[in-house]
Amino acid sequence: MSFFVTRKENYMLINGEEKALAAPTTLNELLTQLGYRVALVAVERNGAIIKQADFGTTTITDADKLEIVSFVGGG
């Protein structure tokens, strides 16, 4: 299924929801601001998986579309 989303200025898509982004930031900083445990997530940016080693140097802007998956233990 395909659909088009018209973005408002300074908003990006995270897991299909619009989120405000005040300024470009690193992926590591964004994940921390959103309350994720950085060591326990996988991130896809604009269709490409980002390695955790690159979270600190990957700059995120309001033009990006992110999918964030958290790993949860259980049994």
C-alpha positions as a LaTeX table, in Angstrom:
\begin{tabular}{lrrr}
\hline
Residue & $x$ (\AA) & $y$ (\AA) & $z$ (\AA) \\
\hline
Met1 & 0.00 & 0.00 & 0.00 \\
Ser2 & 1.32 & 3.41 & $-0.93$ \\
Phe3 & 0.18 & 6.81 & 0.24 \\
Phe4 & 1.46 & 10.35 & 0.15 \\
Val5 & 2.01 & 12.47 & 3.21 \\
Thr6 & 2.22 & 16.23 & 3.03 \\
Arg7 & 4.66 & 17.30 & 5.70 \\
Lys8 & 4.41 & 20.47 & 7.64 \\
Glu9 & 7.61 & 22.42 & 7.95 \\
Asn10 & 9.99 & 21.06 & 10.66 \\
Tyr11 & 8.09 & 17.76 & 11.01 \\
Met12 & 9.39 & 14.31 & 10.20 \\
Leu13 & 7.83 & 10.86 & 10.19 \\
Ile14 & 8.75 & 8.40 & 12.95 \\
Asn15 & 6.96 & 5.05 & 12.84 \\
Gly16 & 4.28 & 6.64 & 10.65 \\
Glu17 & 3.58 & 9.57 & 12.98 \\
Glu18 & 4.56 & 13.20 & 12.45 \\
Lys19 & 7.02 & 14.44 & 15.05 \\
Ala20 & 8.42 & 17.93 & 15.49 \\
Leu21 & 12.14 & 18.36 & 14.91 \\
Ala22 & 13.47 & 21.75 & 15.96 \\
Ala23 & 16.84 & 21.38 & 14.23 \\
Pro24 & 18.98 & 18.70 & 12.60 \\
Thr25 & 20.34 & 16.33 & 15.25 \\
Thr26 & 22.23 & 13.07 & 15.44 \\
Leu27 & 20.26 & 9.86 & 15.50 \\
Asn28 & 21.76 & 9.04 & 18.91 \\
Glu29 & 20.52 & 12.35 & 20.36 \\
Leu30 & 17.07 & 11.93 & 18.81 \\
Leu31 & 16.64 & 8.41 & 20.19 \\
Thr32 & 17.66 & 9.61 & 23.65 \\
Gln33 & 15.22 & 12.56 & 23.47 \\
Leu34 & 12.42 & 10.16 & 22.49 \\
Gly35 & 13.19 & 7.91 & 25.47 \\
Tyr36 & 14.63 & 4.91 & 23.61 \\
Arg37 & 17.41 & 2.78 & 25.07 \\
Val38 & 19.87 & 3.22 & 22.21 \\
Ala39 & 21.51 & $-0.19$ & 22.66 \\
Leu40 & 18.13 & $-1.91$ & 22.27 \\
Val41 & 16.82 & $-0.48$ & 19.00 \\
Ala42 & 17.16 & $-0.99$ & 15.26 \\
Val43 & 16.57 & 2.01 & 13.00 \\
Glu44 & 15.67 & 2.28 & 9.34 \\
Arg45 & 16.10 & 5.74 & 7.78 \\
Asn46 & 14.54 & 6.35 & 4.39 \\
Gly47 & 14.53 & 2.62 & 3.67 \\
Ala48 & 18.11 & 1.87 & 4.78 \\
Ile49 & 19.16 & 0.21 & 8.05 \\
Ile50 & 21.53 & 2.37 & 10.13 \\
Lys51 & 24.27 & 0.53 & 12.04 \\
Gln52 & 24.32 & 1.29 & 15.76 \\
Ala53 & 27.98 & 2.29 & 15.42 \\
Asp54 & 26.81 & 5.12 & 13.13 \\
Phe55 & 24.03 & 6.50 & 15.39 \\
Gly56 & 26.34 & 9.21 & 16.77 \\
Thr57 & 27.40 & 10.49 & 13.35 \\
Thr58 & 24.13 & 10.10 & 11.39 \\
Thr59 & 22.38 & 13.46 & 11.10 \\
Ile60 & 18.58 & 13.40 & 11.09 \\
Thr61 & 16.56 & 16.20 & 9.49 \\
Asp62 & 12.85 & 16.90 & 9.05 \\
Ala63 & 13.06 & 15.36 & 5.56 \\
Asp64 & 13.77 & 11.88 & 6.99 \\
Lys65 & 11.38 & 9.00 & 7.52 \\
Leu66 & 12.38 & 6.71 & 10.41 \\
Glu67 & 11.18 & 3.31 & 11.51 \\
Ile68 & 12.37 & 2.45 & 15.02 \\
Val69 & 12.06 & $-1.05$ & 16.46 \\
Ser70 & 12.74 & $-1.76$ & 20.14 \\
Phe71 & 13.93 & $-5.16$ & 21.31 \\
Val72 & 12.02 & $-6.46$ & 24.31 \\
Gly73 & 12.85 & $-9.51$ & 26.38 \\
Gly74 & 10.22 & $-11.84$ & 27.68 \\
Gly75 & 9.10 & $-15.37$ & 27.83 \\
\hline
\end{tabular}
